[in-house]
Amino acid sequence: MKRTGEEISKGQSDNLSIKKKEVTEALLEQQQKLIVIIDDIDRLNNNQIRSIFQIVNSLAGFPNMIYLLSFDREVVARALSEEQNCDGEEYLEKIIQVPFDIPEAKQDLVHKVLFDKLDKLWFGDNPCSDFEEDYWNSIFNHCISPFIKSIRDVNRIINVYQFKYALVRDETNGIDLLAITTLQICAPEIYDWIYTNIDSICGSVYTLGMSADEQKKTYNNYLESFEEIYYNPQLMMQVIQTIFPKFSFRTGGYYHSKDSEEELRRKQKIACNTRSSLYFTLSLEDVTISKQELLDSINSYEEDELNIYYNDLVKHNKMLEYARELCSYTDDIPEERKELILTELINQLTIADNNESKGLFQASPSYYLSECIWKILNSFPKEMNEQLFLKLLNSAQLNVFSVVVGLILETERAYGRIGDNINYNYRFLDETQLDNIETTIINLLDKRRKKEDLLSASSFYFVYVFWYHIDKSSLDEYMKTALGSAVNVLKYLTKIGANHWSSSHGGGWRFKSNGFDGYISDENAYQSILSLKHTEEFRNMDEQSKRTAVAFCLWFETKERYIEDKSVDEHIGDWM
């Protein structure tokens, strides 16, 4: 083209005439006609559309040449009108000799093509096992069907979806993945908005309360912003409400699922905040605990394997994610394996790392581990729970014993026998069985206190509260003897009398006056703990105990309401 332009500018257009004649003669010698097919012209920009028709018009005179042009007439006519400053329909009539108007495929046919392709993907050689018909109908009608107008749309969506589905099918919900793929192909503006706002719209329908007026106001605010994003803001609203139940609740929607947080997680839906990013990144590295890994742990790992696996999760800071996922799969644990899983989960509650939160507003792994334990217990008959508790109490190491006492403590509270926070979900024993277990625990405490340091139990707080309410006289006897040791005074303070808080601005310690329940005075506790200063015994303690000792002594000395962490940092070196 560049050389042709140069020839014309130099007055060498005679060469073009000669070449055109040569091409014409060559084409006339051909024994067949040549068909040039140009498809999807309507998907070009306006300037490109004009160029295509100019080129075709300039070459239309060659013999034995047929040009088959495929396009949406309305789109092309509008583009030519804007580019040529003319009537686009008239322009086309001058160029197109024989028009063929192909009617749009009927919607039923388009849907059938889609369904046939999905049927092979979802129910073929490796069928999906968790297809929800009602959910599919809702997603299809409100999030997929409105965007599919032709078989071409179907092919474009399926081509992309097949790739995604093969890559992440085991870690996503196939229906949600199709919905988000449809938006990516047919409504990228909606897709981009969801991706940008995914953290704020994930979650289940929550019931903390929101008035109808508040919902209406939120709806109108979003709708106004959607008007600047997508040509049909009502459709955009409908799509997001259908896929994201939390967003739907906040905007007064009707079509969302009623799945709980656990159900969203189990079904691996995009509205689950632990799965949402995978729908966009397609990176399996975003999945901390794969579904297959979790299923293997509850279905096939033997006792030693399970213990090693759990300890490895703790080592790599993955227990929180595992326990949270397991909460959604407790119903899938085989009956014959429930006791094994339960025992291992109780063992995990004795590990310090599992009782520590990784962030100010984040639950610790122990929260979800406990939820799993309660769910398993809830699946057992009460007679079996009684025998299970008795077995654990009689055979358990001290740390496990203290955790089991904590479980019994919750059952005591569930009947209102301790405290007033009644929760019927924790009534895994009847009261006669509970009486029997109370007696067993008190007898075991009497035996254990004579040969073990009960204050060393990882969950001594549970033992203390249970003992205090069930048999305070024997607790008093034990404590008066135990607190004669400075180390035990600090253990008591660390596990019962100290309150450590943290925030984005720092943290600190709070203590209450007469915080030793009358067993010893604050003055005696201070003198006892102070005696540990500069000792080898103190230097060998864990970090939490050291910091608690320093904080308490600072609190006693300064009479401040609380002691900040930075003050402890400044003084702890003086104790070494």
C-alpha positions as CSV (number, residue, x, y, z in Angstrom):
1,M,0.0,0.0,0.0
2,K,2.8,2.4,0.8
3,R,4.5,1.7,-2.5
4,T,1.2,2.1,-4.3
5,G,0.6,5.5,-2.6
6,E,4.1,6.6,-3.7
7,E,3.5,5.6,-7.3
8,I,0.3,7.6,-7.4
9,S,1.9,10.6,-5.9
10,K,4.6,10.5,-8.5
11,G,2.2,10.2,-11.3
12,Q,2.8,6.6,-11.9
13,S,-0.8,5.5,-11.8
14,D,-0.4,3.9,-15.2
15,N,1.4,1.1,-13.4
16,L,-1.8,0.4,-11.4
17,S,-3.9,0.2,-14.5
18,I,-1.5,-2.3,-16.0
19,K,-1.5,-4.4,-12.8
20,K,-5.3,-4.3,-12.5
21,K,-5.5,-5.5,-16.1
22,E,-3.1,-8.3,-15.4
23,V,-5.2,-9.4,-12.3
24,T,-8.4,-9.2,-14.3
25,E,-7.0,-11.4,-17.0
26,A,-5.6,-13.9,-14.5
27,L,-9.0,-14.2,-12.7
28,L,-10.8,-14.7,-16.1
29,E,-8.6,-17.7,-16.7
30,Q,-9.8,-19.3,-13.5
31,Q,-12.2,-22.2,-13.9
32,Q,-13.9,-21.5,-10.5
33,K,-15.1,-18.5,-8.6
34,L,-13.4,-17.2,-5.4
35,I,-15.4,-16.4,-2.4
36,V,-14.1,-13.9,0.2
37,I,-15.9,-14.2,3.5
38,I,-15.6,-11.3,6.0
39,D,-17.4,-12.1,9.2
40,D,-18.3,-10.0,12.3
41,I,-18.0,-6.6,10.6
42,D,-20.4,-5.1,13.2
43,R,-17.9,-5.8,15.9
44,L,-15.3,-3.5,14.4
45,N,-15.2,0.2,15.4
46,N,-16.8,2.7,13.1
47,N,-13.7,3.7,11.3
48,Q,-12.8,0.1,10.6
49,I,-16.3,-0.6,9.3
50,R,-16.0,2.3,6.8
51,S,-12.6,1.0,5.7
52,I,-13.9,-2.5,5.0
53,F,-16.6,-1.3,2.7
54,Q,-14.3,1.1,0.9
55,I,-11.9,-1.8,0.2
56,V,-14.7,-4.1,-0.9
57,N,-16.2,-1.4,-3.1
58,S,-12.8,-0.7,-4.8
59,L,-12.2,-4.4,-5.5
60,A,-15.8,-5.4,-6.5
61,G,-15.1,-5.1,-10.2
62,F,-12.8,-8.1,-10.4
63,P,-14.3,-11.1,-12.3
64,N,-15.0,-14.4,-10.7
65,M,-14.9,-12.8,-7.2
66,I,-17.8,-13.0,-4.7
67,Y,-17.7,-11.2,-1.4
68,L,-19.8,-12.6,1.4
69,L,-20.2,-10.0,4.2
70,S,-21.7,-11.0,7.5
71,F,-22.9,-8.2,9.9
72,D,-25.7,-6.7,11.9
73,R,-27.3,-4.4,9.4
74,E,-28.5,-1.9,12.0
75,V,-25.1,-1.6,13.6
76,V,-23.2,-1.2,10.3
77,A,-25.7,1.3,8.9
78,R,-25.4,3.5,12.0
79,A,-21.6,3.3,11.8
80,L,-21.5,4.3,8.1
81,S,-24.0,7.2,8.8
82,E,-21.7,8.6,11.4
83,E,-18.5,8.1,9.5
84,Q,-19.7,9.1,6.0
85,N,-22.2,11.8,7.0
86,C,-24.7,10.0,4.8
87,D,-27.7,7.7,5.0
88,G,-26.0,4.4,6.0
89,E,-28.9,2.3,4.6
90,E,-28.5,3.9,1.1
91,Y,-24.8,3.5,1.3
92,L,-25.2,-0.3,1.8
93,E,-27.8,-0.6,-1.0
94,K,-25.2,0.8,-3.4
95,I,-22.6,-1.8,-2.5
96,I,-24.6,-4.9,-1.5
97,Q,-26.1,-6.5,-4.6
98,V,-27.9,-9.4,-2.9
99,P,-28.9,-9.0,0.7
100,F,-29.8,-12.1,2.8
101,D,-31.6,-11.3,6.1
102,I,-31.0,-14.2,8.5
103,P,-33.5,-14.1,11.4
104,E,-32.3,-14.4,14.9
105,A,-32.3,-17.9,16.3
106,K,-35.3,-18.5,18.6
107,Q,-34.5,-18.2,22.2
108,D,-35.5,-21.8,22.9
109,L,-33.0,-23.0,20.4
110,V,-30.2,-20.8,21.8
111,H,-30.9,-22.2,25.3
112,K,-31.0,-25.7,24.0
113,V,-27.5,-25.3,22.5
114,L,-26.3,-24.0,25.8
115,F,-28.0,-26.8,27.8
116,D,-26.5,-29.5,25.5
117,K,-23.0,-28.2,26.0
118,L,-23.5,-27.8,29.8
119,D,-24.9,-31.3,30.0
120,K,-21.7,-32.8,28.6
121,L,-19.6,-30.7,31.0
122,W,-21.6,-31.2,34.2
123,F,-23.1,-34.7,33.7
124,G,-20.7,-36.4,31.3
125,D,-17.8,-38.7,32.2
126,N,-17.0,-36.8,35.5
127,P,-20.4,-35.6,36.7
128,C,-20.7,-32.9,39.4
129,S,-22.2,-34.2,42.6
130,D,-23.7,-31.1,44.1
131,F,-25.9,-29.6,41.4
132,E,-28.7,-27.5,42.9
133,E,-31.7,-27.3,40.5
134,D,-33.5,-24.5,42.2
135,Y,-30.3,-22.4,42.5
136,W,-29.5,-23.1,38.8
137,N,-33.0,-21.9,37.8
138,S,-32.5,-18.7,39.7
139,I,-29.0,-18.0,38.4
140,F,-29.9,-18.9,34.8
141,N,-33.1,-16.8,34.7
142,H,-31.6,-13.7,36.4
143,C,-27.9,-13.8,35.6
144,I,-27.3,-15.8,32.4
145,S,-30.4,-15.8,30.1
146,P,-30.6,-12.0,29.9
147,F,-27.2,-11.8,28.3
148,I,-27.5,-14.7,25.8
149,K,-29.0,-13.5,22.5
150,S,-27.4,-15.8,19.9
151,I,-25.7,-19.1,19.4
152,R,-22.5,-17.1,18.9
153,D,-22.9,-15.8,22.5
154,V,-23.3,-19.4,23.7
155,N,-20.1,-20.5,21.9
156,R,-18.1,-17.5,23.2
157,I,-19.2,-18.2,26.8
158,I,-18.7,-22.0,26.7
159,N,-15.2,-21.7,25.1
160,V,-14.0,-19.6,28.0
161,Y,-16.0,-21.5,30.6
162,Q,-14.6,-24.9,29.5
163,F,-11.1,-23.7,30.2
164,K,-12.0,-22.3,33.6
165,Y,-14.1,-25.3,34.6
166,A,-11.3,-27.8,33.9
167,L,-8.9,-25.7,35.9
168,V,-10.9,-25.0,39.1
169,R,-14.0,-27.2,39.1
170,D,-13.0,-28.9,42.3
171,E,-12.7,-25.6,44.2
172,T,-15.6,-23.6,42.8
173,N,-19.3,-23.8,42.3
174,G,-19.9,-24.7,38.6
175,I,-23.1,-22.6,38.4
176,D,-21.5,-19.5,39.9
177,L,-18.5,-19.9,37.7
178,L,-20.8,-20.0,34.6
179,A,-22.6,-16.9,35.8
180,I,-19.4,-14.9,36.4
181,T,-18.0,-16.1,33.0
182,T,-21.2,-14.9,31.3
183,L,-20.7,-11.5,32.8
184,Q,-17.0,-11.4,31.8
185,I,-17.9,-12.1,28.2
186,C,-21.2,-10.2,27.8
187,A,-21.2,-7.6,30.5
188,P,-17.6,-6.8,31.4
189,E,-18.7,-3.6,33.2
190,I,-20.7,-5.6,35.8
191,Y,-17.9,-8.2,36.0
192,D,-15.4,-5.5,36.8
193,W,-17.6,-3.9,39.4
194,I,-18.1,-7.2,41.2
195,Y,-14.3,-7.8,41.2
196,T,-13.6,-4.4,42.6
197,N,-16.2,-4.7,45.3
198,I,-16.0,-8.4,46.1
199,D,-14.9,-8.0,49.7
200,S,-17.9,-5.8,50.7
201,I,-20.6,-7.9,48.9
202,C,-19.6,-11.4,50.0
203,G,-21.4,-13.2,52.8
204,S,-24.7,-14.7,53.7
205,V,-28.0,-13.0,54.5
206,Y,-27.4,-11.6,58.0
207,T,-30.1,-10.9,60.5
208,L,-28.7,-8.1,62.6
209,G,-31.5,-5.9,61.5
210,M,-32.0,-3.4,58.8
211,S,-35.2,-1.4,58.3
212,A,-37.1,-1.3,55.1
213,D,-36.3,2.4,54.7
214,E,-32.6,1.7,55.1
215,Q,-32.8,-1.1,52.5
216,K,-34.6,1.2,50.1
217,K,-32.1,4.0,50.6
218,T,-29.2,1.6,50.0
219,Y,-30.9,0.2,46.9
220,N,-31.4,3.7,45.5
221,N,-27.8,4.7,46.2
222,Y,-26.4,1.6,44.4
223,L,-28.9,2.0,41.5
224,E,-27.7,5.6,41.0
225,S,-24.1,4.5,40.9
226,F,-25.0,1.6,38.5
227,E,-26.5,4.1,36.0
228,E,-23.0,5.4,35.4
229,I,-21.6,1.8,34.9
230,Y,-24.1,-0.2,32.8
231,Y,-26.8,0.8,30.3
232,N,-29.4,-1.3,32.2
233,P,-28.9,-0.5,35.9
234,Q,-31.9,-2.6,37.0
235,L,-30.5,-5.7,35.3
236,M,-27.1,-5.1,37.0
237,M,-28.9,-4.8,40.4
238,Q,-30.8,-8.0,39.7
239,V,-27.6,-9.9,38.8
240,I,-25.7,-8.9,41.9
241,Q,-28.6,-9.5,44.2
242,T,-29.1,-13.0,42.9
243,I,-25.5,-14.1,43.3
244,F,-24.6,-12.3,46.5
245,P,-27.2,-12.8,49.3
246,K,-25.6,-10.3,51.7
247,F,-25.8,-7.5,49.0
248,S,-29.4,-8.6,48.3
249,F,-30.4,-8.3,51.9
250,R,-28.9,-4.8,52.2
251,T,-30.8,-3.7,49.1
252,G,-34.1,-5.5,49.7
253,G,-33.7,-8.2,47.1
254,Y,-35.9,-11.3,46.7
255,Y,-34.0,-13.8,44.5
256,H,-30.9,-14.6,46.5
257,S,-30.1,-17.9,48.1
258,K,-30.8,-18.5,51.8
259,D,-27.5,-20.3,52.4
260,S,-25.7,-19.7,55.7
261,E,-22.0,-18.8,55.8
262,E,-21.2,-22.5,56.3
263,E,-23.4,-23.6,53.4
264,L,-21.8,-21.0,51.1
265,R,-18.4,-22.4,52.1
266,R,-19.4,-26.0,51.6
267,K,-20.9,-25.3,48.2
268,Q,-17.9,-23.2,47.4
269,K,-20.0,-20.3,46.1
270,I,-18.5,-17.0,44.9
271,A,-20.4,-15.3,47.8
272,C,-18.1,-17.2,50.3
273,N,-15.2,-14.8,51.0
274,T,-12.7,-17.6,51.2
275,R,-13.5,-18.7,47.7
276,S,-14.4,-15.4,45.9
277,S,-11.0,-14.4,44.6
278,L,-10.5,-17.8,42.9
279,Y,-13.3,-17.0,40.5
280,F,-11.2,-14.1,39.1
281,T,-7.6,-15.2,39.5
282,L,-8.1,-18.9,38.7
283,S,-5.1,-19.5,40.9
284,L,-5.3,-22.6,43.0
285,E,-2.6,-21.0,45.2
286,D,-5.4,-18.9,46.6
287,V,-7.0,-22.1,48.1
288,T,-5.3,-22.7,51.5
289,I,-7.2,-26.0,52.1
290,S,-8.4,-27.9,49.0
291,K,-11.7,-29.7,49.1
292,Q,-10.0,-33.0,48.3
293,E,-7.4,-32.5,51.1
294,L,-10.1,-31.9,53.6
295,L,-12.2,-34.9,52.4
296,D,-9.1,-37.1,52.7
297,S,-8.6,-36.0,56.3
298,I,-12.1,-37.0,57.4
299,N,-12.4,-40.1,55.2
300,S,-9.1,-41.9,55.1
301,Y,-6.3,-40.7,57.4
302,E,-5.5,-43.1,60.2
303,E,-4.8,-41.8,63.7
304,D,-1.1,-41.2,63.3
305,E,-1.6,-39.6,59.8
306,L,-4.3,-37.3,61.1
307,N,-2.1,-36.2,64.1
308,I,0.8,-35.5,61.8
309,Y,-1.4,-33.7,59.3
310,Y,-3.0,-31.5,62.0
311,N,0.4,-30.6,63.5
312,D,1.6,-29.7,60.1
313,L,-1.3,-27.4,59.6
314,V,-0.4,-25.6,62.9
315,K,3.2,-25.4,61.9
316,H,2.3,-23.6,58.6
317,N,-0.5,-21.5,60.2
318,K,-3.3,-23.2,58.3
319,M,-5.3,-24.6,61.1
320,L,-7.7,-21.6,61.1
321,E,-8.6,-22.2,57.5
322,Y,-8.9,-26.0,57.9
323,A,-11.2,-25.7,61.0
324,R,-13.4,-23.1,59.3
325,E,-13.8,-25.4,56.3
326,L,-14.4,-28.5,58.4
327,C,-17.3,-26.7,60.1
328,S,-19.1,-27.0,56.8
329,Y,-18.3,-30.7,56.4
330,T,-19.0,-32.3,59.8
331,D,-22.1,-34.0,58.4
332,D,-19.9,-35.7,55.8
333,I,-17.7,-37.4,58.4
334,P,-18.4,-41.2,58.3
335,E,-20.0,-42.4,61.5
336,E,-17.2,-44.9,62.2
337,R,-14.6,-42.1,62.1
338,K,-16.4,-39.4,64.2
339,E,-14.9,-40.4,67.5
340,L,-11.4,-40.4,66.0
341,I,-11.9,-37.0,64.5
342,L,-13.4,-35.7,67.7
343,T,-10.5,-36.9,69.8
344,E,-8.0,-35.3,67.5
345,L,-9.8,-32.0,67.5
346,I,-9.9,-32.0,71.3
347,N,-6.1,-32.6,71.2
348,Q,-5.7,-29.6,69.0
349,L,-7.4,-27.4,71.6
350,T,-4.5,-28.0,73.9
351,I,-2.0,-26.4,71.5
352,A,-1.2,-22.8,72.4
353,D,-1.0,-21.6,68.8
354,N,-4.6,-22.7,68.2
355,N,-5.9,-20.5,71.0
356,E,-4.3,-17.4,69.6
357,S,-6.0,-15.0,67.2
358,K,-4.1,-13.8,64.2
359,G,-5.7,-10.4,64.2
360,L,-7.8,-8.1,66.3
361,F,-11.1,-9.0,64.7
362,Q,-10.3,-12.5,63.7
363,A,-11.4,-15.6,65.6
364,S,-8.7,-18.1,66.7
365,P,-8.6,-21.6,65.3
366,S,-10.0,-22.9,68.7
367,Y,-13.3,-21.1,68.0
368,Y,-13.9,-23.2,64.8
369,L,-12.4,-26.3,66.3
370,S,-14.9,-26.0,69.2
371,E,-17.7,-25.5,66.7
372,C,-16.7,-28.7,64.9
373,I,-16.6,-30.6,68.2
374,W,-20.1,-29.4,69.2
375,K,-21.5,-30.4,65.8
376,I,-20.0,-33.9,66.1
377,L,-21.3,-34.3,69.6
378,N,-24.7,-33.1,68.4
379,S,-24.8,-36.0,66.0
380,F,-24.4,-38.6,68.8
381,P,-27.1,-39.9,71.1
382,K,-26.7,-38.7,74.7
383,E,-25.9,-42.1,76.0
384,M,-22.9,-42.3,73.6
385,N,-21.8,-38.8,74.7
386,E,-21.8,-39.8,78.3
387,Q,-19.6,-42.9,77.7
388,L,-17.4,-40.8,75.4
389,F,-16.8,-38.1,78.0
390,L,-16.2,-40.7,80.8
391,K,-13.6,-42.4,78.5
392,L,-11.8,-39.2,77.7
393,L,-11.8,-38.0,81.3
394,N,-10.4,-41.2,82.7
395,S,-7.7,-41.7,80.1
396,A,-6.7,-38.2,79.1
397,Q,-3.5,-36.4,79.7
398,L,-3.8,-33.3,82.0
399,N,-4.1,-30.8,79.1
400,V,-6.8,-32.9,77.3
401,F,-8.5,-33.4,80.7
402,S,-8.8,-29.7,81.1
403,V,-10.3,-29.2,77.6
404,V,-12.9,-31.9,78.2
405,V,-13.8,-30.3,81.5
406,G,-14.4,-27.1,79.4
407,L,-16.8,-29.0,77.2
408,I,-18.7,-30.2,80.3
409,L,-18.7,-26.6,81.6
410,E,-20.6,-25.5,78.5
411,T,-23.1,-28.2,79.1
412,E,-23.5,-27.0,82.7
413,R,-24.2,-23.5,81.4
414,A,-26.6,-24.9,78.8
415,Y,-28.9,-26.0,81.7
416,G,-28.4,-22.8,83.7
417,R,-26.5,-24.7,86.4
418,I,-23.6,-22.4,86.1
419,G,-24.2,-18.8,85.0
420,D,-27.3,-17.6,83.2
421,N,-26.2,-17.9,79.5
422,I,-28.5,-20.8,78.6
423,N,-27.8,-22.4,75.1
424,Y,-29.9,-25.4,74.3
425,N,-27.5,-26.4,71.5
426,Y,-25.0,-27.5,74.1
427,R,-27.3,-30.0,75.9
428,F,-25.5,-33.1,74.8
429,L,-26.2,-34.9,78.1
430,D,-29.3,-35.0,80.2
431,E,-29.0,-33.7,83.8
432,T,-28.8,-37.2,85.3
433,Q,-25.8,-38.0,83.1
434,L,-24.4,-34.6,83.9
435,D,-24.6,-35.4,87.6
436,N,-22.7,-38.6,87.0
437,I,-19.9,-36.8,85.1
438,E,-19.7,-34.0,87.7
439,T,-19.0,-36.7,90.4
440,T,-16.4,-38.3,88.1
441,I,-14.6,-35.0,87.5
442,I,-14.5,-34.1,91.2
443,N,-13.1,-37.6,92.1
444,L,-10.5,-37.3,89.3
445,L,-9.5,-33.8,90.5
446,D,-9.0,-35.2,94.0
447,K,-6.7,-37.8,92.6
448,R,-4.8,-35.6,90.1
449,R,-4.1,-32.8,92.5
450,K,-2.1,-35.1,94.7
451,K,0.3,-36.1,91.9
452,E,0.0,-33.4,89.2
453,D,0.4,-29.6,89.0
454,L,-3.1,-28.8,87.9
455,L,-2.2,-25.1,87.4
456,S,0.0,-26.3,84.5
457,A,-3.0,-27.5,82.5
458,S,-3.4,-25.6,79.2
459,S,-7.0,-24.9,80.0
460,F,-6.8,-24.6,83.8
461,Y,-9.3,-21.7,83.6
462,F,-12.1,-24.2,82.7
463,V,-11.1,-26.5,85.5
464,Y,-11.0,-23.6,87.9
465,V,-14.5,-22.3,87.0
466,F,-16.0,-25.8,87.1
467,W,-14.4,-26.6,90.4
468,Y,-15.4,-23.3,91.9
469,H,-19.1,-23.8,91.2
470,I,-19.3,-27.6,91.8
471,D,-17.0,-28.2,94.9
472,K,-15.5,-24.9,96.1
473,S,-14.3,-26.3,99.4
474,S,-11.9,-28.8,97.7
475,L,-10.8,-26.0,95.3
476,D,-10.0,-23.7,98.3
477,E,-8.0,-26.5,99.9
478,Y,-6.0,-27.0,96.7
479,M,-5.4,-23.3,96.0
480,K,-4.2,-22.4,99.4
481,T,-1.5,-25.0,99.1
482,A,-0.7,-24.4,95.5
483,L,-0.3,-20.6,95.8
484,G,2.5,-21.1,98.3
485,S,4.7,-21.3,95.2
486,A,5.7,-18.1,93.4
487,V,5.6,-19.9,90.1
488,N,2.1,-21.1,90.8
489,V,1.0,-17.5,91.7
490,L,2.2,-16.4,88.3
491,K,0.4,-19.4,86.6
492,Y,-2.8,-18.4,88.4
493,L,-2.4,-14.8,87.4
494,T,-1.6,-15.7,83.7
495,K,-4.5,-18.1,83.3
496,I,-7.2,-16.5,85.5
497,G,-6.3,-13.0,86.8
498,A,-4.8,-11.2,83.9
499,N,-6.7,-9.6,81.0
500,H,-4.6,-8.7,77.9
501,W,-6.1,-6.5,75.2
502,S,-4.8,-5.3,71.9
503,S,-5.9,-2.9,69.2
504,S,-4.5,-1.2,66.1
505,H,-3.0,1.5,68.4
506,G,-1.2,-1.0,70.7
507,G,-2.1,-3.2,73.6
508,G,-2.0,-3.5,77.3
509,W,-2.8,-5.4,80.5
510,R,-5.6,-5.0,83.0
511,F,-5.8,-6.5,86.5
512,K,-8.5,-6.2,89.1
513,S,-8.0,-5.5,92.8
514,N,-8.2,-8.6,95.0
515,G,-8.0,-10.7,91.8
516,F,-6.9,-13.9,93.6
517,D,-10.4,-14.7,94.9
518,G,-9.2,-14.2,98.5
519,Y,-6.6,-17.0,98.3
520,I,-3.8,-14.4,98.7
521,S,-3.7,-10.6,98.8
522,D,-2.4,-8.5,95.9
523,E,0.5,-7.5,98.2
524,N,1.5,-11.1,98.8
525,A,1.1,-11.9,95.1
526,Y,3.3,-8.9,94.2
527,Q,6.0,-10.0,96.6
528,S,5.8,-13.6,95.4
529,I,6.1,-12.7,91.7
530,L,8.8,-10.1,92.4
531,S,10.9,-12.9,94.0
532,L,11.3,-14.4,90.5
533,K,13.1,-11.4,89.2
534,H,16.7,-12.1,87.9
535,T,16.2,-15.9,88.5
536,E,17.0,-18.7,86.1
537,E,13.5,-20.0,86.7
538,F,12.1,-16.7,85.3
539,R,14.4,-16.7,82.3
540,N,13.2,-20.2,81.4
541,M,9.5,-19.2,81.4
542,D,7.4,-18.7,78.2
543,E,7.1,-15.2,76.9
544,Q,3.5,-14.8,78.0
545,S,4.3,-15.6,81.6
546,K,7.3,-13.3,81.6
547,R,5.3,-10.4,80.3
548,T,2.4,-11.0,82.7
549,A,4.8,-10.9,85.6
550,V,6.3,-7.6,84.6
551,A,2.9,-6.1,83.8
552,F,1.4,-7.1,87.2
553,C,4.3,-5.7,89.1
554,L,4.1,-2.4,87.2
555,W,0.4,-2.3,87.8
556,F,0.8,-2.8,91.6
557,E,3.6,-0.3,91.8
558,T,2.1,2.5,89.8
559,K,-1.6,2.0,90.8
560,E,-2.5,2.7,87.1
561,R,-5.8,1.3,85.7
562,Y,-3.9,-0.6,83.0
563,I,-0.3,-1.1,81.8
564,E,0.5,-0.7,78.1
565,D,2.6,-3.2,76.2
566,K,5.2,-0.6,75.5
567,S,5.8,-0.2,79.3
568,V,6.3,-3.9,79.6
569,D,8.8,-3.8,76.7
570,E,10.7,-1.1,78.5
571,H,11.1,-3.0,81.8
572,I,11.2,-6.7,80.9
573,G,15.0,-6.5,80.2
574,D,15.5,-5.5,83.9
575,W,14.0,-8.8,85.0
576,M,16.4,-11.0,83.1
